[in-house]
Amino acid sequence: MITVNQRDYRLPTRPTVVVCVDGCEPDYIAQAVAHGRMPWLQRVLAEGTALIADCVIPSFTNPNNLSIVTGAPPSVHGICGNYLFDVATATEVMMNDPKWLRAPSVLAALADAGRAVAVVTAKDKLRRLLGHGMDGICFSAEKADTATRAENGIDDVNALVGMPTPSVYSAELSEFVFAAGVALMRRSARPDVMYLSTTDYVQHKHAPGTDGADAFYCMMDGYLGQLDALGCVIALTADHGMNAKTRMDAQPDVIYLQDLLDAWLAPRAGAAGRTPAARVILPITDPYVVHHGALGSFATVYLAGDVDAAALAARIAAQRGIESVWTRAQAAERFELPADRIGDLVVVSERSTVIGTSAARHDLSALDAPLRSHGGVSEQRVPLILNRPTAGLDAQRRWRNFDAFELALNHAQ
């Protein structure tokens, strides 16, 4: 038994795989199953455990992957976005560095307990966070060709997997993750526990039930079936859902919040010149913005000290497309966020709307399909599926995606 972030986990008695399918709105699975493209998962849904869970808000990649591997919300592990405003340095920074982590992971604890652990993630932005403090294999599909035994616990990844390193903007990036998982599990020294995390490139481009989406889930089904045949306990969940964010003319439905605030509030004069009275931060921002243009349904706003936060919150909330506006304290409590890493206000948009900063700061020229994105409460529902039946679960419990390791280790062995 190990205890991590005040939760107890049994040590695995059989190989265990937890899978985070990036952007997996439950309807992707429903449509692919209905179209006969996921025969393995269709059987699992009938014979195993099929739950709908809530991800953490903001419904972005980094907060949710870290919640899954720590078994805790962002208020515990500290990762509240892909991107944040560092008040200590007054700079906007990526949250890719393990220095932002405030809690240990289940993966690291399992490795410390003598279990062989492997992590394969699609994008390298997550690798250092997921592998922090963990002795084992940890590499990304994006940088597979540069993996070394010293840095990643393994080398010659491409030869092991039998695939070249794919483009970061491709369905093959996620396929590489699954193929690597199967290859690792087929080795004589196979992992006791493995965490696989994909990319949502396909989900940003293809709605549930379309040919592109169904092809992706058919591919995934084949690899999961192979892991099942190798005797693995599999827990499948997602970091967030995905929704269309468009107007009826198929153009992105965007509220450029920084532009609005600049029009409402006079800039403040200071030693360095005139600065905005309000600064909008978009936590969806990461190095891979081609498919979403850094537009999501969650934003945080930092205010100058003399701005009336309550009055401004009411004015923002009155805008078409805004679902809710929260003060720092309210948002920290409602969404289990670290209060010192969010702004004075948190703004959440409706299902079909995204929030931007200034129109001039978003390059949408690379969007080759109607915008699909995430970040809000509207993308909170995700699947939580195990390939084993589980008895005695509380039907009234609010299941979370970060319950995946608890279910896999405590109820499915």
C-alpha positions as CSV (number, residue, x, y, z in Angstrom):
1,M,0.0,0.0,0.0
2,I,1.2,3.5,-0.8
3,T,-0.3,6.8,0.3
4,V,-0.1,9.8,-2.1
5,N,-1.8,13.2,-1.4
6,Q,-3.9,11.6,1.4
7,R,-5.2,8.8,-0.8
8,D,-4.3,5.1,-0.4
9,Y,-3.4,2.9,-3.4
10,R,-2.8,-0.8,-3.4
11,L,0.3,-2.0,-5.3
12,P,-0.5,-3.6,-8.6
13,T,-0.7,-7.4,-8.9
14,R,-0.9,-7.3,-12.7
15,P,0.3,-4.9,-15.3
16,T,-1.8,-1.7,-15.1
17,V,-2.3,1.0,-17.8
18,V,-4.0,4.3,-17.3
19,V,-4.8,6.1,-20.5
20,C,-5.6,9.8,-20.9
21,V,-7.3,10.4,-24.3
22,D,-6.8,14.1,-24.9
23,G,-10.1,15.9,-25.8
24,C,-12.3,12.8,-25.5
25,E,-15.8,14.1,-25.3
26,P,-17.9,10.9,-24.4
27,D,-19.8,11.2,-27.7
28,Y,-16.7,10.4,-29.6
29,I,-16.8,6.9,-28.1
30,A,-20.6,6.6,-28.4
31,Q,-20.5,7.5,-32.1
32,A,-17.6,5.2,-32.9
33,V,-19.2,2.3,-31.1
34,A,-22.5,3.0,-32.9
35,H,-20.7,2.9,-36.2
36,G,-19.0,-0.4,-35.4
37,R,-15.5,1.0,-35.2
38,M,-14.7,0.1,-31.6
39,P,-15.5,-3.6,-31.1
40,W,-13.1,-4.1,-28.2
41,L,-14.5,-1.1,-26.3
42,Q,-18.1,-2.1,-27.1
43,R,-17.4,-5.3,-25.2
44,V,-15.7,-3.5,-22.4
45,L,-18.7,-1.1,-22.0
46,A,-20.9,-4.2,-21.5
47,E,-18.6,-6.3,-19.3
48,G,-16.3,-3.8,-17.6
49,T,-17.0,-0.5,-15.8
50,A,-18.3,2.5,-17.7
51,L,-18.7,5.8,-15.8
52,I,-19.0,9.5,-16.7
53,A,-16.7,11.6,-14.7
54,D,-15.8,15.3,-14.4
55,C,-12.4,16.7,-15.3
56,V,-10.9,19.7,-13.4
57,I,-11.6,23.2,-14.5
58,P,-10.0,24.8,-16.4
59,S,-10.6,21.9,-18.8
60,F,-7.1,22.1,-20.3
61,T,-4.3,19.5,-20.8
62,N,-1.7,20.3,-18.1
63,P,-4.1,20.7,-15.1
64,N,-5.9,17.5,-15.9
65,N,-3.0,15.3,-16.7
66,L,-1.4,16.4,-13.4
67,S,-4.6,15.8,-11.5
68,I,-4.8,12.3,-13.0
69,V,-1.3,11.3,-12.0
70,T,-1.5,12.9,-8.5
71,G,-5.1,11.9,-7.7
72,A,-5.8,15.4,-6.7
73,P,-7.2,18.8,-7.9
74,P,-5.0,21.8,-8.9
75,S,-5.4,23.3,-5.4
76,V,-3.1,20.4,-4.3
77,H,-0.7,20.0,-7.2
78,G,-0.5,23.6,-8.2
79,I,-0.8,23.3,-12.0
80,C,-3.8,25.5,-12.9
81,G,-3.2,25.9,-16.6
82,N,-0.9,25.4,-19.5
83,Y,0.2,29.0,-19.0
84,L,0.1,31.6,-16.2
85,F,1.0,35.1,-15.1
86,D,3.9,34.8,-12.7
87,V,3.2,37.7,-10.3
88,A,6.7,37.4,-8.7
89,T,8.4,38.3,-12.0
90,A,5.4,40.1,-13.7
91,T,5.8,37.8,-16.7
92,E,3.6,35.4,-18.6
93,V,5.2,31.9,-18.6
94,M,4.5,28.3,-19.6
95,M,3.8,25.9,-16.7
96,N,6.0,23.1,-18.2
97,D,8.7,23.3,-15.5
98,P,8.4,20.9,-12.5
99,K,9.2,23.9,-10.3
100,W,5.5,24.7,-10.4
101,L,4.5,21.3,-9.0
102,R,3.4,21.3,-5.3
103,A,2.6,17.6,-4.9
104,P,4.1,14.2,-5.7
105,S,2.6,11.8,-8.2
106,V,1.2,8.3,-7.9
107,L,3.7,7.3,-10.6
108,A,6.7,8.5,-8.5
109,A,5.4,6.8,-5.4
110,L,4.9,3.5,-7.3
111,A,8.5,3.7,-8.6
112,D,9.8,4.4,-5.1
113,A,7.9,1.3,-3.9
114,G,9.9,-0.8,-6.4
115,R,7.4,-1.1,-9.3
116,A,8.6,-0.6,-12.8
117,V,6.9,2.5,-14.2
118,A,6.7,3.9,-17.8
119,V,5.2,7.1,-19.1
120,V,4.6,7.9,-22.8
121,T,3.1,11.3,-23.7
122,A,2.4,12.7,-27.1
123,K,3.7,16.2,-26.5
124,D,7.0,16.9,-24.8
125,K,5.5,19.8,-22.9
126,L,4.1,17.3,-20.4
127,R,7.0,14.9,-20.1
128,R,9.0,16.7,-17.4
129,L,5.9,17.3,-15.3
130,L,4.6,13.7,-15.5
131,G,8.0,12.2,-14.9
132,H,9.1,14.5,-12.1
133,G,10.6,12.6,-9.2
134,M,9.9,9.3,-11.0
135,D,12.6,6.6,-11.6
136,G,11.6,4.8,-14.8
137,I,10.9,5.3,-18.5
138,C,9.5,8.6,-19.5
139,F,9.5,10.0,-23.1
140,S,7.3,11.8,-25.6
141,A,6.3,10.8,-29.1
142,E,7.2,14.3,-30.2
143,K,10.9,13.8,-29.2
144,A,11.1,10.0,-29.5
145,D,14.1,10.2,-31.8
146,T,16.2,12.1,-29.2
147,A,15.3,9.9,-26.2
148,T,18.3,8.7,-24.2
149,R,18.7,6.2,-21.4
150,A,20.2,8.9,-19.2
151,E,17.3,11.4,-19.7
152,N,14.4,9.2,-20.5
153,G,15.3,5.7,-19.1
154,I,15.3,4.3,-22.7
155,D,16.9,4.8,-26.0
156,D,16.3,3.6,-29.6
157,V,12.6,4.3,-29.1
158,N,11.8,4.4,-32.9
159,A,13.3,1.0,-33.4
160,L,11.3,-0.4,-30.5
161,V,8.0,1.1,-31.8
162,G,8.7,0.5,-35.5
163,M,7.5,4.0,-36.4
164,P,9.3,7.2,-37.4
165,T,8.9,10.2,-35.1
166,P,5.6,11.8,-36.2
167,S,4.6,15.4,-36.8
168,V,3.3,17.1,-33.7
169,Y,0.3,18.1,-35.8
170,S,-0.9,14.7,-36.7
171,A,-3.1,11.7,-35.6
172,E,0.1,9.6,-35.8
173,L,1.5,11.4,-32.8
174,S,-1.2,9.7,-30.6
175,E,-0.8,6.4,-32.5
176,F,2.9,6.5,-31.6
177,V,1.9,6.7,-27.9
178,F,-0.3,3.6,-28.2
179,A,2.2,1.7,-30.3
180,A,4.9,2.5,-27.8
181,G,2.7,1.3,-25.0
182,V,2.1,-2.0,-26.6
183,A,5.8,-2.4,-27.5
184,L,6.9,-1.7,-23.9
185,M,4.3,-4.2,-22.6
186,R,5.6,-6.9,-24.9
187,R,9.1,-6.6,-23.6
188,S,10.3,-9.2,-21.1
189,A,11.0,-6.5,-18.6
190,R,7.6,-4.9,-19.0
191,P,6.3,-2.1,-16.8
192,D,4.1,-2.8,-13.8
193,V,2.3,0.5,-14.3
194,M,2.1,2.6,-17.5
195,Y,0.6,6.0,-18.1
196,L,-0.2,6.9,-21.7
197,S,-1.3,10.5,-22.7
198,T,-2.3,11.4,-26.2
199,T,-2.9,14.7,-28.1
200,D,-6.2,16.3,-29.1
201,Y,-5.1,17.2,-32.7
202,V,-7.9,15.0,-34.1
203,Q,-10.6,16.2,-31.7
204,H,-9.8,19.8,-32.5
205,K,-10.5,19.1,-36.2
206,H,-13.1,16.4,-36.3
207,A,-16.5,16.2,-34.5
208,P,-17.8,13.0,-33.0
209,G,-19.1,10.5,-35.6
210,T,-17.2,12.0,-38.6
211,D,-14.9,9.8,-40.6
212,G,-11.7,11.4,-39.2
213,A,-12.8,10.9,-35.6
214,D,-14.1,7.4,-36.1
215,A,-10.8,6.4,-37.8
216,F,-8.9,7.7,-34.8
217,Y,-11.0,5.8,-32.3
218,C,-10.8,2.6,-34.4
219,M,-7.0,2.9,-34.3
220,M,-7.1,3.4,-30.5
221,D,-9.4,0.4,-30.1
222,G,-7.0,-1.9,-31.8
223,Y,-4.1,-1.0,-29.6
224,L,-6.2,-1.1,-26.4
225,G,-7.3,-4.6,-27.4
226,Q,-3.7,-5.6,-27.7
227,L,-2.9,-4.3,-24.2
228,D,-6.0,-6.2,-22.9
229,A,-4.8,-9.4,-24.6
230,L,-1.4,-8.9,-22.8
231,G,-3.3,-9.2,-19.5
232,C,-3.3,-5.5,-18.6
233,V,-5.8,-3.8,-16.3
234,I,-6.8,-0.7,-18.3
235,A,-8.4,2.5,-17.0
236,L,-9.3,5.0,-19.8
237,T,-10.3,8.6,-19.1
238,A,-9.7,12.1,-20.7
239,D,-8.3,15.4,-19.7
240,H,-11.3,17.3,-21.1
241,G,-14.0,17.3,-23.7
242,M,-14.3,19.3,-26.9
243,N,-17.0,21.4,-28.5
244,A,-17.5,23.5,-31.6
245,K,-16.9,27.2,-31.0
246,T,-18.3,28.8,-34.0
247,R,-21.0,31.2,-35.3
248,M,-23.5,30.1,-37.9
249,D,-21.1,31.3,-40.6
250,A,-18.6,28.8,-39.3
251,Q,-16.2,31.5,-38.1
252,P,-14.9,31.4,-34.5
253,D,-17.3,32.8,-32.0
254,V,-14.8,34.9,-30.0
255,I,-15.1,37.4,-27.2
256,Y,-11.8,39.4,-27.3
257,L,-11.8,40.2,-23.6
258,Q,-8.6,42.3,-23.5
259,D,-10.0,44.6,-26.2
260,L,-13.2,45.0,-24.2
261,L,-11.4,45.8,-21.0
262,D,-9.1,48.2,-22.7
263,A,-12.1,50.1,-24.1
264,W,-13.8,50.2,-20.7
265,L,-10.9,51.0,-18.4
266,A,-8.4,53.8,-18.8
267,P,-4.7,52.6,-18.8
268,R,-2.6,53.4,-15.8
269,A,0.4,55.6,-15.9
270,G,3.6,54.3,-14.4
271,A,7.4,54.6,-14.5
272,A,7.5,52.3,-17.5
273,G,4.7,54.1,-19.3
274,R,1.0,53.5,-19.6
275,T,-0.1,49.9,-18.8
276,P,-3.6,48.3,-19.1
277,A,-5.7,48.5,-16.0
278,A,-6.6,44.8,-16.6
279,R,-4.5,42.0,-18.0
280,V,-6.2,38.9,-19.5
281,I,-4.3,35.6,-19.3
282,L,-5.4,32.6,-21.4
283,P,-4.3,29.4,-19.6
284,I,-4.9,27.4,-22.8
285,T,-1.8,28.9,-24.4
286,D,0.9,26.5,-25.2
287,P,3.5,26.0,-27.9
288,Y,1.0,24.2,-30.1
289,V,-1.6,26.8,-31.1
290,V,-2.1,26.0,-34.8
291,H,-5.3,24.0,-34.2
292,H,-6.9,26.3,-31.6
293,G,-5.3,29.7,-32.0
294,A,-4.9,30.0,-28.2
295,L,-8.7,30.4,-27.9
296,G,-10.5,28.5,-25.1
297,S,-13.5,29.0,-22.8
298,F,-11.6,30.0,-19.7
299,A,-9.6,33.2,-18.9
300,T,-8.2,34.8,-15.8
301,V,-8.0,38.6,-15.3
302,Y,-5.5,40.6,-13.2
303,L,-6.6,44.0,-12.1
304,A,-4.9,47.2,-11.1
305,G,-5.5,47.9,-7.4
306,D,-8.1,50.7,-7.9
307,V,-10.4,48.9,-10.3
308,D,-13.8,48.0,-8.9
309,A,-13.7,44.2,-9.3
310,A,-17.3,43.6,-8.5
311,A,-18.6,46.2,-10.9
312,L,-16.3,44.9,-13.7
313,A,-17.3,41.3,-13.0
314,A,-21.0,42.3,-13.5
315,R,-20.2,44.1,-16.7
316,I,-18.3,41.1,-18.1
317,A,-21.0,38.7,-17.0
318,A,-23.6,40.7,-19.0
319,Q,-21.8,40.1,-22.3
320,R,-23.4,37.6,-24.7
321,G,-21.5,34.3,-24.6
322,I,-20.2,34.6,-21.0
323,E,-21.4,31.8,-18.8
324,S,-20.0,33.0,-15.4
325,V,-17.5,35.4,-13.8
326,W,-15.9,34.6,-10.4
327,T,-13.8,36.4,-8.0
328,R,-10.4,34.9,-7.1
329,A,-11.8,33.4,-3.8
330,Q,-14.9,32.1,-5.4
331,A,-13.1,30.5,-8.3
332,A,-10.5,28.9,-6.0
333,E,-13.3,27.3,-4.0
334,R,-15.6,26.4,-6.9
335,F,-13.0,24.9,-9.2
336,E,-10.4,23.8,-6.6
337,L,-7.7,26.1,-7.9
338,P,-4.6,27.5,-6.1
339,A,-5.7,31.1,-5.3
340,D,-2.2,32.5,-5.6
341,R,-1.9,31.4,-9.3
342,I,-5.2,32.8,-10.7
343,G,-6.2,36.4,-11.3
344,D,-8.6,38.7,-9.5
345,L,-11.4,37.5,-11.8
346,V,-12.0,34.2,-13.6
347,V,-14.2,34.2,-16.7
348,V,-15.9,31.2,-18.2
349,S,-17.6,31.4,-21.6
350,E,-20.6,29.4,-22.9
351,R,-20.4,26.1,-24.8
352,S,-20.1,27.6,-28.3
353,T,-17.9,30.6,-27.4
354,V,-14.2,31.2,-26.7
355,I,-12.3,34.0,-25.1
356,G,-9.4,35.8,-26.6
357,T,-7.1,38.6,-25.5
358,S,-6.9,41.2,-28.3
359,A,-7.9,40.3,-31.9
360,A,-4.5,41.5,-33.1
361,R,-2.8,38.9,-30.9
362,H,-4.5,35.8,-32.3
363,D,-3.4,34.4,-35.7
364,L,-6.2,32.2,-36.9
365,S,-4.9,31.9,-40.5
366,A,-3.8,28.3,-39.9
367,L,-7.3,27.1,-38.9
368,D,-8.3,24.8,-41.8
369,A,-11.5,23.6,-40.1
370,P,-14.2,25.3,-38.0
371,L,-12.9,26.0,-34.5
372,R,-13.3,23.3,-31.9
373,S,-11.9,24.0,-28.4
374,H,-12.3,23.6,-24.7
375,G,-11.6,25.1,-21.3
376,G,-15.0,25.7,-19.8
377,V,-17.5,23.8,-17.7
378,S,-19.1,22.7,-21.0
379,E,-16.1,20.5,-21.6
380,Q,-16.0,18.9,-18.1
381,R,-17.7,15.6,-18.8
382,V,-15.3,12.8,-19.7
383,P,-15.4,9.0,-19.9
384,L,-13.9,6.9,-17.0
385,I,-13.8,3.3,-18.3
386,L,-12.1,0.1,-17.0
387,N,-11.8,-3.2,-18.7
388,R,-12.7,-5.0,-15.5
389,P,-16.0,-5.1,-13.6
390,T,-15.9,-3.3,-10.2
391,A,-18.2,-4.1,-7.4
392,G,-19.4,-1.9,-4.5
393,L,-18.8,1.5,-6.1
394,D,-20.9,4.4,-4.8
395,A,-23.4,5.1,-7.5
396,Q,-24.0,8.6,-6.0
397,R,-20.3,9.6,-5.9
398,R,-19.2,12.4,-8.2
399,W,-16.5,10.6,-10.1
400,R,-13.5,12.6,-11.4
401,N,-11.0,11.8,-14.0
402,F,-8.3,11.8,-11.3
403,D,-10.0,8.8,-9.7
404,A,-8.5,6.6,-12.5
405,F,-5.6,5.3,-10.5
406,E,-7.8,4.6,-7.5
407,L,-10.2,2.5,-9.6
408,A,-7.4,0.7,-11.5
409,L,-5.3,-0.1,-8.4
410,N,-7.9,-0.5,-5.7
411,H,-10.9,-2.0,-7.5
412,A,-9.8,-3.7,-10.7
413,Q,-6.8,-5.9,-9.9
